[in-house]
Amino acid sequence: MKANELRIGNYVYYNGNHKHISNVSSLQPKVYVEPYGAVCYSESIKVGLNNRFDIVYDVENIEPIPLTEEWLIKFGFKYNGWNYDLNQYVFHAQGKNEKGEFFNTEFGIKNNDITFNMSYTINSVHQLQNLYFTLTNQELNNE
């Protein structure tokens, strides 16, 4: 996962648990020198997870949460038999895998009886949150 994908309000996995990013204060690249002169870069970000601000978390330890029907319902989407609707926004998936994770997804905007679909693949909770915020300037959360 890349640090520039994260925003305050995103839900992510950290150490196998759901966490809520509550603060992002700085990006800090770490540099490790390995034997034989090889240099390895590790991106880290100082974030607050669940209102704890005092730890620097390596981005490689923060994982996206796969988008499932459970998350859509938590966010207020309603299933209409074909799509999941929230106000004038539509989420559609061609199917789910055995874990309930969606695949071949589309996101659309309804205008009267016409839906304009965007070819934007959404595989994770934070991607849906970021897209919704971009379109509406409002947070998509389950609180």
C-alpha positions in Angstrom: 0.0 0.0 0.0 1.3 3.5 -0.8 1.2 6.3 1.7 -0.3 8.7 -0.8 -3.4 6.5 -1.0 -4.2 7.2 2.7 -6.4 10.0 4.1 -7.8 10.8 7.5 -10.9 8.8 7.9 -9.8 5.7 5.9 -10.3 2.3 7.3 -7.4 -0.1 7.0 -5.9 -3.3 8.4 -3.0 -3.0 10.8 -1.7 -6.2 12.4 -4.8 -8.0 11.3 -7.2 -5.6 12.9 -9.5 -2.9 11.5 -8.1 0.6 12.2 -9.3 4.1 11.4 -6.8 6.6 10.3 -7.4 9.6 12.6 -4.2 11.7 11.9 -1.6 11.9 9.1 1.2 14.1 10.1 4.2 13.4 7.8 5.7 11.2 5.2 9.2 10.0 6.2 11.2 7.8 3.8 13.5 5.4 5.7 16.7 4.2 4.1 18.3 0.9 5.0 21.7 -0.1 3.7 21.9 -3.8 3.1 25.1 -5.8 2.8 27.2 -5.3 -0.3 26.1 -1.7 -0.7 22.5 -2.3 -1.8 20.1 0.5 -0.6 16.5 -0.3 0.2 13.9 2.4 0.7 11.0 1.8 3.0 8.1 4.4 3.0 6.7 5.1 6.4 4.0 7.5 7.5 3.2 8.9 10.9 -0.4 8.3 11.4 -2.9 8.0 14.2 -4.8 4.8 14.2 -7.9 4.7 16.3 -6.9 8.1 17.9 -3.3 7.1 18.8 -0.8 9.6 17.4 2.5 8.7 18.8 3.7 5.8 16.6 5.3 5.8 13.2 3.7 3.0 11.2 5.5 1.5 8.2 3.2 1.6 5.2 4.1 -2.0 4.3 2.4 -3.0 7.5 -0.8 -1.1 6.7 -3.1 -3.2 4.4 -6.2 -2.3 2.5 -9.5 -3.8 3.7 -11.2 -5.7 0.8 -14.6 -4.2 -0.2 -17.5 -6.5 0.7 -21.2 -6.2 0.9 -21.0 -5.8 4.7 -18.9 -2.6 4.3 -21.3 -1.2 1.7 -24.2 -1.7 4.0 -22.2 -0.1 6.9 -21.7 2.9 4.7 -25.4 3.2 4.0 -25.6 1.6 0.5 -28.9 -0.3 -0.2 -29.1 -3.3 -2.5 -31.7 -2.9 -5.2 -31.5 -6.4 -6.7 -28.7 -5.5 -9.1 -26.7 -2.5 -7.7 -26.0 -0.9 -4.4 -27.3 2.7 -4.2 -26.4 5.6 -2.0 -28.2 8.8 -2.9 -27.4 9.4 -6.6 -24.3 7.0 -6.5 -24.3 3.4 -7.7 -21.9 0.6 -7.0 -22.0 -2.5 -9.2 -20.0 -5.7 -9.1 -20.1 -8.6 -11.5 -19.6 -11.0 -8.6 -18.0 -11.9 -5.3 -15.3 -14.5 -4.5 -15.5 -17.1 -1.7 -14.5 -14.5 0.9 -17.3 -12.1 -0.2 -14.9 -9.7 -1.9 -16.3 -8.0 -5.0 -14.6 -8.2 -8.4 -15.2 -6.4 -11.8 -16.6 -3.4 -10.1 -18.0 -0.1 -11.5 -19.0 3.1 -9.8 -21.7 5.3 -11.3 -23.6 8.5 -10.9 -27.4 8.6 -11.5 -29.0 11.5 -13.2 -32.7 11.0 -13.4 -33.1 7.6 -15.1 -29.6 7.5 -16.7 -26.6 6.1 -14.9 -23.1 7.2 -15.9 -20.7 4.4 -15.0 -17.0 5.1 -14.4 -14.5 2.5 -15.3 -12.9 2.8 -11.9 -12.1 -0.4 -10.2 -12.8 -0.3 -6.5 -11.3 -3.3 -4.6 -10.9 -1.8 -1.1 -12.7 0.2 1.5 -10.3 3.1 1.4 -10.6 3.4 -2.4 -14.4 3.8 -2.1 -14.0 6.3 0.7 -11.5 8.4 -1.3 -13.7 8.3 -4.4 -16.8 9.3 -2.5 -15.0 12.2 -0.8 -13.6 13.4 -4.1 -17.1 13.4 -5.6 -19.1 14.8 -2.6 -16.5 16.5 -0.3 -18.2 14.4 2.4 -16.8 11.6 4.4 -18.1 8.1 3.9 -18.0 6.4 7.2 -20.0 3.9 9.3 -20.5 6.1 12.4 
